[in-house]
Amino acid sequence: MGEIIFDQVIPLHAISKKNRMRYWKGMVLKDPSITTYEKALINHFKANYIGAAVSGPIKVDITITWKDNRRRDIQNALDIILDVAQGIIYIDDSQVVEILAKKKIENGGSKIHLIISKGD
């Protein structure tokens, strides 16, 4: 793993965009829960990442922990997190060259452990 750029445990319940986006007359309408979640992620990233967005290849290591065993899609949850980090931690999500994603179930509560490092 290259130089670590960001390593934080984010105390939020990860949600996904799937089934929360609606299309109406050519417009995309977001469910209010997505907007609230995106704002919470933005605030966390801005409060905990100091510096300019990084250029060059990056690697992402993420563990999403949910508090119950309901059926959830880790890929859709990952998409929204990477979209929000774009422009704050790194310039564009096309820089991502490797992703290691893990899903865990724990009684303690939901959280996201996100590690972003420089790629090769």
Short mmCIF file of the C-alpha atoms (twelve columns), coordinates in Angstrom:
data_MODEL
# 
_entry.id   MODEL 
# 
loop_
_atom_site.group_PDB 
_atom_site.id 
_atom_site.type_symbol 
_atom_site.label_atom_id 
_atom_site.label_alt_id 
_atom_site.label_comp_id 
_atom_site.label_asym_id 
_atom_site.label_seq_id 
_atom_site.Cartn_x 
_atom_site.Cartn_y 
_atom_site.Cartn_z 
_atom_site.pdbx_PDB_model_num 
ATOM 1   C CA . MET A 1   0.000   0.000  0.000   1 
ATOM 2   C CA . GLY A 2   1.275   3.455  -0.866  1 
ATOM 3   C CA . GLU A 3   1.265   6.577  1.262   1 
ATOM 4   C CA . ILE A 4   -2.001  6.870  3.192   1 
ATOM 5   C CA . ILE A 5   -3.923  10.015 2.298   1 
ATOM 6   C CA . PHE A 6   -7.056  9.484  4.411   1 
ATOM 7   C CA . ASP A 7   -7.797  6.948  7.187   1 
ATOM 8   C CA . GLN A 8   -10.988 7.561  9.147   1 
ATOM 9   C CA . VAL A 9   -13.827 5.700  10.796  1 
ATOM 10  C CA . ILE A 10  -16.981 7.563  9.829   1 
ATOM 11  C CA . PRO A 11  -19.830 7.033  12.312  1 
ATOM 12  C CA . LEU A 12  -22.606 6.977  9.716   1 
ATOM 13  C CA . HIS A 13  -25.017 4.327  8.473   1 
ATOM 14  C CA . ALA A 14  -24.061 3.696  4.821   1 
ATOM 15  C CA . ILE A 15  -26.922 3.963  2.354   1 
ATOM 16  C CA . SER A 16  -27.083 3.486  -1.402  1 
ATOM 17  C CA . LYS A 17  -28.621 5.442  -4.245  1 
ATOM 18  C CA . LYS A 18  -30.285 2.378  -5.704  1 
ATOM 19  C CA . ASN A 19  -34.081 2.524  -5.395  1 
ATOM 20  C CA . ARG A 20  -33.800 6.054  -3.942  1 
ATOM 21  C CA . MET A 21  -33.537 7.943  -7.237  1 
ATOM 22  C CA . ARG A 22  -36.628 8.846  -9.246  1 
ATOM 23  C CA . TYR A 23  -36.857 10.166 -12.777 1 
ATOM 24  C CA . TRP A 24  -39.535 12.641 -13.722 1 
ATOM 25  C CA . LYS A 25  -39.815 14.564 -16.995 1 
ATOM 26  C CA . GLY A 26  -36.113 14.049 -17.759 1 
ATOM 27  C CA . MET A 27  -34.974 15.134 -14.289 1 
ATOM 28  C CA . VAL A 28  -33.380 13.045 -11.568 1 
ATOM 29  C CA . LEU A 29  -35.041 13.485 -8.173  1 
ATOM 30  C CA . LYS A 30  -33.055 12.434 -5.105  1 
ATOM 31  C CA . ASP A 31  -34.686 11.025 -2.035  1 
ATOM 32  C CA . PRO A 32  -34.124 13.508 0.842   1 
ATOM 33  C CA . SER A 33  -32.273 10.795 2.801   1 
ATOM 34  C CA . ILE A 34  -29.568 10.736 0.100   1 
ATOM 35  C CA . THR A 35  -29.099 14.501 0.255   1 
ATOM 36  C CA . THR A 36  -28.829 14.391 4.072   1 
ATOM 37  C CA . TYR A 37  -26.338 11.505 3.897   1 
ATOM 38  C CA . GLU A 38  -24.220 13.251 1.226   1 
ATOM 39  C CA . LYS A 39  -24.085 16.440 3.316   1 
ATOM 40  C CA . ALA A 40  -22.989 14.466 6.402   1 
ATOM 41  C CA . LEU A 41  -20.223 12.775 4.388   1 
ATOM 42  C CA . ILE A 42  -19.091 16.097 2.885   1 
ATOM 43  C CA . ASN A 43  -18.925 17.672 6.344   1 
ATOM 44  C CA . HIS A 44  -16.912 14.719 7.681   1 
ATOM 45  C CA . PHE A 45  -14.460 14.760 4.767   1 
ATOM 46  C CA . LYS A 46  -13.949 18.527 4.945   1 
ATOM 47  C CA . ALA A 47  -13.477 18.458 8.726   1 
ATOM 48  C CA . ASN A 48  -11.005 15.555 8.658   1 
ATOM 49  C CA . TYR A 49  -9.045  16.023 5.437   1 
ATOM 50  C CA . ILE A 50  -6.661  18.949 5.235   1 
ATOM 51  C CA . GLY A 51  -5.059  19.830 1.944   1 
ATOM 52  C CA . ALA A 52  -5.817  19.885 -1.734  1 
ATOM 53  C CA . ALA A 53  -7.442  17.044 -3.622  1 
ATOM 54  C CA . VAL A 54  -4.775  14.521 -4.658  1 
ATOM 55  C CA . SER A 55  -3.964  13.793 -8.286  1 
ATOM 56  C CA . GLY A 56  -2.614  10.520 -9.644  1 
ATOM 57  C CA . PRO A 57  -3.710  6.930  -9.058  1 
ATOM 58  C CA . ILE A 58  -5.304  6.007  -5.731  1 
ATOM 59  C CA . LYS A 59  -6.338  2.856  -3.888  1 
ATOM 60  C CA . VAL A 60  -9.429  2.523  -1.715  1 
ATOM 61  C CA . ASP A 61  -9.806  0.122  1.212   1 
ATOM 62  C CA . ILE A 62  -13.259 0.323  2.769   1 
ATOM 63  C CA . THR A 63  -15.099 -1.653 5.401   1 
ATOM 64  C CA . ILE A 64  -18.797 -0.924 5.738   1 
ATOM 65  C CA . THR A 65  -20.307 -2.173 8.983   1 
ATOM 66  C CA . TRP A 66  -24.055 -2.443 9.391   1 
ATOM 67  C CA . LYS A 67  -25.797 -3.171 12.693  1 
ATOM 68  C CA . ASP A 68  -28.168 -5.818 11.317  1 
ATOM 69  C CA . ASN A 69  -28.263 -8.514 8.682   1 
ATOM 70  C CA . ARG A 70  -30.767 -6.936 6.296   1 
ATOM 71  C CA . ARG A 71  -29.999 -7.394 2.628   1 
ATOM 72  C CA . ARG A 72  -27.764 -4.531 1.446   1 
ATOM 73  C CA . ASP A 73  -25.623 -3.977 -1.619  1 
ATOM 74  C CA . ILE A 74  -22.048 -2.964 -0.790  1 
ATOM 75  C CA . GLN A 75  -21.355 -1.791 -4.354  1 
ATOM 76  C CA . ASN A 76  -24.183 0.739  -4.338  1 
ATOM 77  C CA . ALA A 77  -23.162 1.964  -0.878  1 
ATOM 78  C CA . LEU A 78  -19.578 2.339  -2.087  1 
ATOM 79  C CA . ASP A 79  -20.629 4.391  -5.125  1 
ATOM 80  C CA . ILE A 80  -22.134 7.218  -3.097  1 
ATOM 81  C CA . ILE A 81  -19.111 7.390  -0.740  1 
ATOM 82  C CA . LEU A 82  -16.645 7.584  -3.647  1 
ATOM 83  C CA . ASP A 83  -18.788 10.187 -5.443  1 
ATOM 84  C CA . VAL A 84  -18.811 12.439 -2.383  1 
ATOM 85  C CA . ALA A 85  -15.045 12.072 -1.731  1 
ATOM 86  C CA . GLN A 86  -14.412 13.223 -5.299  1 
ATOM 87  C CA . GLY A 87  -13.262 16.829 -5.370  1 
ATOM 88  C CA . ILE A 88  -12.370 16.809 -1.660  1 
ATOM 89  C CA . ILE A 89  -9.865  13.985 -1.179  1 
ATOM 90  C CA . TYR A 90  -9.080  13.247 -4.825  1 
ATOM 91  C CA . ILE A 91  -9.866  15.059 -8.049  1 
ATOM 92  C CA . ASP A 92  -11.900 12.456 -9.936  1 
ATOM 93  C CA . ASP A 93  -13.047 8.910  -9.253  1 
ATOM 94  C CA . SER A 94  -11.384 7.801  -12.501 1 
ATOM 95  C CA . GLN A 95  -8.144  7.960  -10.452 1 
ATOM 96  C CA . VAL A 96  -9.218  4.875  -8.479  1 
ATOM 97  C CA . VAL A 97  -7.079  1.949  -9.667  1 
ATOM 98  C CA . GLU A 98  -7.884  -0.538 -6.901  1 
ATOM 99  C CA . ILE A 99  -10.776 -1.107 -4.498  1 
ATOM 100 C CA . LEU A 100 -10.900 -3.518 -1.579  1 
ATOM 101 C CA . ALA A 101 -14.402 -3.491 -0.107  1 
ATOM 102 C CA . LYS A 102 -15.612 -5.462 2.912   1 
ATOM 103 C CA . LYS A 103 -19.064 -5.798 4.451   1 
ATOM 104 C CA . LYS A 104 -19.459 -6.609 8.160   1 
ATOM 105 C CA . ILE A 105 -22.390 -7.098 10.499  1 
ATOM 106 C CA . GLU A 106 -21.874 -6.036 14.137  1 
ATOM 107 C CA . ASN A 107 -24.312 -5.328 16.939  1 
ATOM 108 C CA . GLY A 108 -22.413 -2.210 17.987  1 
ATOM 109 C CA . GLY A 109 -23.740 0.023  15.240  1 
ATOM 110 C CA . SER A 110 -23.142 1.160  11.697  1 
ATOM 111 C CA . LYS A 111 -19.908 2.786  10.531  1 
ATOM 112 C CA . ILE A 112 -17.636 3.199  7.546   1 
ATOM 113 C CA . HIS A 113 -13.864 2.702  7.780   1 
ATOM 114 C CA . LEU A 114 -12.326 4.380  4.742   1 
ATOM 115 C CA . ILE A 115 -8.629  4.270  3.845   1 
ATOM 116 C CA . ILE A 116 -7.433  6.056  0.710   1 
ATOM 117 C CA . SER A 117 -3.805  5.737  -0.320  1 
ATOM 118 C CA . LYS A 118 -1.647  6.644  -3.283  1 
ATOM 119 C CA . GLY A 119 -1.601  3.992  -5.982  1 
ATOM 120 C CA . ASP A 120 1.224   2.632  -8.051  1 
# 
